[in-house]
Amino acid sequence: MGKVLVTGGCGYIGSHTLVDLIENGYECISLDNYLNSDPSVLDQIKEITGKEVHNYPVDLVDKEALSKVFQEEEIEAIIHFAALKAVGESVEKPIVYYRNNIEGQINLMECALQHNVSHFIFSSSCTVYGKAETLPVTEETPIASAESPYGYSKQVCERIIVDSIHNKNMTACLLRYFNPAGAHESLKIGESPINPPQNLVPVITEVGIGNRKELKVFGDDYDTRDGSCIRDYIHVMDLADAHTKALKFLESKQLVEGQAEVFNLGTGKGTTVLEAINSWEEVSGDCLNYSISNRRAGDIPAMFADYTKAKEKLGWDPKRGIREIMATAWGWEKVRNKM
Ligand SMILES: NC(=O)c1ccc[n+]([C@@H]2O[C@H](COP(=O)([O-])OP(=O)(O)OC[C@H]3O[C@@H](n4cnc5c(N)ncnc54)[C@H](O)[C@@H]3O)[C@@H](O)[C@H]2O)c1
């Protein structure tokens, strides 16, 4: 077995997945240009696993530098996390997002095909479903017209993978994540964004620690159990486990060459914004400073996954819930702030 190339291996989900892959005996290399991460995460991975991971500080858009990595290493599989991911920023800077996410994907795919890489796993997102009308969301739920350049880049990258492996000796998994959150139980790695986070869980912990004034709950008059919006939060270590299982699934040759399979990765259980706040208050023993404000344009009342397909085909079952997510996210926030 050759090596597993993890692009974006220094980022949030990539670093946690590296830990899980190493613990499952895979030899991994990382490729990350530190656009939204810091090389110090590699020391933390070594502390957890005892293994050194080499990172190539290469930009995926730099085809020449990327090609050299494929010449130097024998790569059997790729797990592709490296992308820009802020929905709002993508609306402001669409060209930057398209160049990074789509040109990066094309370069990576071209190298992978030239060097006979066997398996490709892609970080996609539930944003591809847009405002799904029927819940829970299955892999059969129609793809919606993208609402942001970020969402569109995920749809295009999925299509690039499906089209370019057709009739080739490669198999692929397209993993559509719901809302990743939480940190590794050791609290040595977690989410360390360079730009201010926009997702609910890190915003809650930032308010909790005092680095942000308050949390605004956008609407408490939705048709949900407490009036606030419902999302499906998935613990980052359950997500990491799904990548390892997806790789094992591809290695087991259940797919024919040239085939790509889509999987939803969520818990199937939605959590409301107020329940998430309550969960943080329970694990921290503190009160969160939040206020109710008007609904935010574009928000949908509820979104959660049906993950039956991942359970049946990958043997994947998320083990952690919102409490474990909050406990580790809060623990990590305190470590980051040396408290
Ligand atoms: N975190 C989420 O909420 C979420 C949800 C759905 C999908 N995803 C997808 O999962 C993947 C990983 O997300 P994350 O939360 O770990 O993000 P992240 O920003 O923490 O990690 C991405 C990593 O990729 C690197 N990178 C970006 N562009 C690069 C390039 N051109 N060349 C080399 N390295 C580059 C960044 O430096 C960063 O370390 C992304 O593709 C993202 O779109 C994330």
The ligand as an SDF file (V2000), in Angstrom:
LIG
                    3D

 44 48  0  0  0  0  0  0  0  0999 V2000
  -15.7850   22.9270    8.6100 N   0  0  0  0  0  0  0  0  0  0  0  0
  -16.9800   22.8670    8.0650 C   0  0  0  0  0  0  0  0  0  0  0  0
  -17.9540   23.3380    8.6290 O   0  0  0  0  0  0  0  0  0  0  0  0
  -17.1750   22.1740    6.7300 C   0  0  0  0  0  0  0  0  0  0  0  0
  -18.4680   21.7760    6.3330 C   0  0  0  0  0  0  0  0  0  0  0  0
  -18.6200   21.1460    5.0980 C   0  0  0  0  0  0  0  0  0  0  0  0
  -17.5210   20.9320    4.2820 C   0  0  0  0  0  0  0  0  0  0  0  0
  -16.2880   21.3470    4.6820 N   0  0  0  0  0  0  0  0  0  0  0  0
  -15.1470   21.1480    3.7960 C   0  0  0  0  0  0  0  0  0  0  0  0
  -14.1810   20.3520    4.4670 O   0  0  0  0  0  0  0  0  0  0  0  0
  -12.8670   20.7400    4.0380 C   0  0  0  0  0  0  0  0  0  0  0  0
  -12.0030   21.0120    5.2450 C   0  0  0  0  0  0  0  0  0  0  0  0
  -12.6160   22.0180    6.0210 O   0  0  0  0  0  0  0  0  0  0  0  0
  -11.9440   22.5700    7.3590 P   0  0  0  0  0  0  0  0  0  0  0  0
  -13.0430   23.0160    8.2270 O   0  0  0  0  0  0  0  0  0  0  0  0
  -10.9650   21.6050    7.8650 O   0  0  0  0  0  0  0  0  0  0  0  0
  -11.2140   23.8550    6.7780 O   0  0  0  0  0  0  0  0  0  0  0  0
   -9.7960   24.4790    7.1430 P   0  0  0  0  0  0  0  0  0  0  0  0
   -9.7510   25.8270    6.5360 O   0  0  0  0  0  0  0  0  0  0  0  0
   -9.5200   24.3350    8.6020 O   0  0  0  0  0  0  0  0  0  0  0  0
   -8.7980   23.4910    6.3780 O   0  0  0  0  0  0  0  0  0  0  0  0
   -8.5250   23.6090    5.0040 C   0  0  0  0  0  0  0  0  0  0  0  0
   -7.0190   23.5820    4.8600 C   0  0  0  0  0  0  0  0  0  0  0  0
   -6.7080   23.6400    3.4710 O   0  0  0  0  0  0  0  0  0  0  0  0
   -5.6060   24.5400    3.2940 C   0  0  0  0  0  0  0  0  0  0  0  0
   -5.7200   25.0700    1.9220 N   0  0  0  0  0  0  0  0  0  0  0  0
   -6.7180   25.8240    1.4120 C   0  0  0  0  0  0  0  0  0  0  0  0
   -6.4680   26.1100    0.1130 N   0  0  0  0  0  0  0  0  0  0  0  0
   -5.2900   25.4910   -0.2100 C   0  0  0  0  0  0  0  0  0  0  0  0
   -4.5150   25.4020   -1.3960 C   0  0  0  0  0  0  0  0  0  0  0  0
   -4.8720   26.0220   -2.5140 N   0  0  0  0  0  0  0  0  0  0  0  0
   -3.3860   24.6790   -1.3680 N   0  0  0  0  0  0  0  0  0  0  0  0
   -2.9820   24.0490   -0.2280 C   0  0  0  0  0  0  0  0  0  0  0  0
   -3.6600   24.1250    0.9260 N   0  0  0  0  0  0  0  0  0  0  0  0
   -4.8190   24.8330    0.9420 C   0  0  0  0  0  0  0  0  0  0  0  0
   -5.7460   25.5960    4.3820 C   0  0  0  0  0  0  0  0  0  0  0  0
   -4.5240   26.1800    4.7390 O   0  0  0  0  0  0  0  0  0  0  0  0
   -6.3240   24.7620    5.5350 C   0  0  0  0  0  0  0  0  0  0  0  0
   -5.3010   24.2670    6.3840 O   0  0  0  0  0  0  0  0  0  0  0  0
  -13.0510   21.9290    3.1090 C   0  0  0  0  0  0  0  0  0  0  0  0
  -13.0130   21.4630    1.7750 O   0  0  0  0  0  0  0  0  0  0  0  0
  -14.4270   22.4320    3.4650 C   0  0  0  0  0  0  0  0  0  0  0  0
  -15.0400   23.0950    2.3820 O   0  0  0  0  0  0  0  0  0  0  0  0
  -16.0880   21.9530    5.8960 C   0  0  0  0  0  0  0  0  0  0  0  0
  1  2  1  0
  2  3  2  0
  2  4  1  0
  4  5  1  0
  4 44  2  0
  5  6  2  0
  6  7  1  0
  7  8  2  0
  8  9  1  0
  8 44  1  0
  9 10  1  0
  9 42  1  0
 10 11  1  0
 11 12  1  0
 11 40  1  0
 12 13  1  0
 13 14  1  0
 14 15  2  0
 14 16  1  0
 14 17  1  0
 17 18  1  0
 18 19  2  0
 18 20  1  0
 18 21  1  0
 21 22  1  0
 22 23  1  0
 23 24  1  0
 23 38  1  0
 24 25  1  0
 25 26  1  0
 25 36  1  0
 26 27  1  0
 26 35  1  0
 27 28  2  0
 28 29  1  0
 29 30  1  0
 29 35  2  0
 30 31  1  0
 30 32  2  0
 32 33  1  0
 33 34  2  0
 34 35  1  0
 36 37  1  0
 36 38  1  0
 38 39  1  0
 40 41  1  0
 40 42  1  0
 42 43  1  0
M  CHG  2   8   1  16  -1
M  END
$$$$
